[in-house]
Amino acid sequence: MSGPGVGFEYPAKQVSWLQRDALLFANSIGATADELHFLFELHPKFAVFPTYPIILTFKGTSAEVVDFYAANQGVKIPGVPEFDYRRVVDGQRKMEFLKPLPTTSEGRKFEARTKVLGVYDKGRPGTVLDVQTDLVDTANGDVYSRITSSSFFVGQGGWHGPKGPATKNFPPPKDKKPDAVLEHQTTSESALLYRLNGDYNPLHATPEPGQKMGFGGAIIHGVYSWNTTCHLILKEFGGSDPANIKEYQARFASPVKPGDKMVTRVWRTGEKQGDFEEIRFVTEVAGGKVCLSNGRALVKVVSGASSKL
């Protein structure tokens, strides 16, 4: 596909993590004491939760607080306007899990390599930026994960760019009850804990940015909802084994506020790619709007998992 900015490669960004980072991430997305392999570094099967790379482009190599606005400026995509990262929200994220992540990057060099897939002008509402980010071991070129991300720059459209293709949708099966209903209760502090992983966007900590964007105050990271839902699905259907998930995606449909309860309805489709079954899901705020739509995962369903097939 061609178009303004397509194929542009950002400067490769070195990233790193320690076992402590893996422990913090698992704690922040709701891992529980019966999943010690995510929460205890001396567990014989200690593992990083598979969606952890989603945070690395924010964290980089820093163990300190990162200035979110400064870190997201300075790289101009040719052929498109400069965007204001103080008014950006997540659109959709898809992750492919290609190799198990080591529990630390110590002694190795990893890079996040990002290229532009498309920049789409949606008129008055804003602009969509689609990018692909590969987590690469520079010693051998191995790709550990691939993330396809859509970001929506609020109110920053109307520059006469392409409208973009229609998004492929994965609706839940019609006239079929969900195979599982999974709940996650957030607290007033959920986003404040999650941001310590490296995503320090002030939108998720203080009310002023969210008020300016029409959200009425601080909102929870879209990727927090995305990660916590993946955790629930892997625990319910894949026995909390990182090897039992191959792909995961969802669209960010509406914001979640601190203290909201999220309710995820999950359907097994019976469609398989090898050992991995397609699972579809929708997450909503209890008593309110859908917050994650277009949910799809490829999971190796373990014996005893929720099943009506």
Salt bridges, closest charged atoms under 4 A:
ASP34 OD1 - LYS235 NZ 3.27
GLU35 OE1 - HIS231 NE2 2.70
ASP84 OD1 - ARG86 NE 3.03
ASP84 OD2 - ARG87 NE 3.56
ASP90 OD1 - ARG93 NH2 2.66
GLU111 OE2 - LYS109 NZ 3.89
GLU111 OE1 - ARG113 NE 2.98
ASP134 OD1 - ARG146 NE 2.73
ASP137 OD2 - ARG108 NH2 2.91
ASP142 OD2 - LYS99 NZ 3.92
ASP179 OD2 - LYS176 NZ 2.80
GLU183 OE1 - LYS261 NZ 3.46
GLU247 OE2 - LYS94 NZ 3.87
GLU247 OE2 - ARG296 NH1 2.66
GLU277 OE1 - ARG268 NH2 2.75
GLU278 OE1 - ARG280 NE 3.14
GLU278 OE2 - ARG296 NE 2.64
GLU284 OE2 - ARG265 NH1 3.29
